[in-house]
Structure formats: structure tokens, C-alpha cells
């Protein structure tokens, strides 16, 4: 399977507030930016990955038969 995504990791609305987060390190396309920014960007991206995969921000809930869990796909990261 070949996955490839061209999208912002963090999207902002017109007021500059976060309105979406995309984080799927296995499908991220090469980053399109000024080469001089790459070292700092990769440091920040790696730190973001550590936070996203860490225990501090993890929520686990085991559903019972017949239960459903709904969330806004742009507001909650899932599947980690």
C-alpha cells in the first residue's frame, strides 16, 4: 500500500486559531519549504510526534457491545 498526503500538519482559521491537525507520519509527503527552514522544522516535527505518541495526551476507552464513540475528525487525533 502506498499512502501519500500533501496537507498542513496544523491548520489555522482566519483568526489564527487552530482549526485542524493532521498527523500520520507514515503517509506524509516530502515537506515543501525553504531548505533553510528544514532543520528547525524537522526538530519541531519530531517533538510534535513525541507529544502525539506519548502517554500525556492519550485517551483510551474500550467500547462495550452496542456503544459508539463519535468525534470531530479535525479536532481529535485517533488511531495512535
SULWO-V760117 format. One line per field, one symbol per residue. ss: DSSP state (H for helix, E for strand, L for the rest). psi: psi as a letter, one per 20 degrees, with the letter a starting at -180 (. if undefined). Layout:
ss = ???
psi = ???
This chain:
ss = LLLLELLLLEEELLLLLEEEELLLLLLELLLLLLHHHHHHHHHHHHHHHHHHHLHHHLLLLLLLLLLLLLLLLLLLLLLL
psi = popppnqqgpqqahjjqpiqpponhijprqpnrphhigghghggggggggghirhhjpppppqrpiqqoqqoiiipqrj.
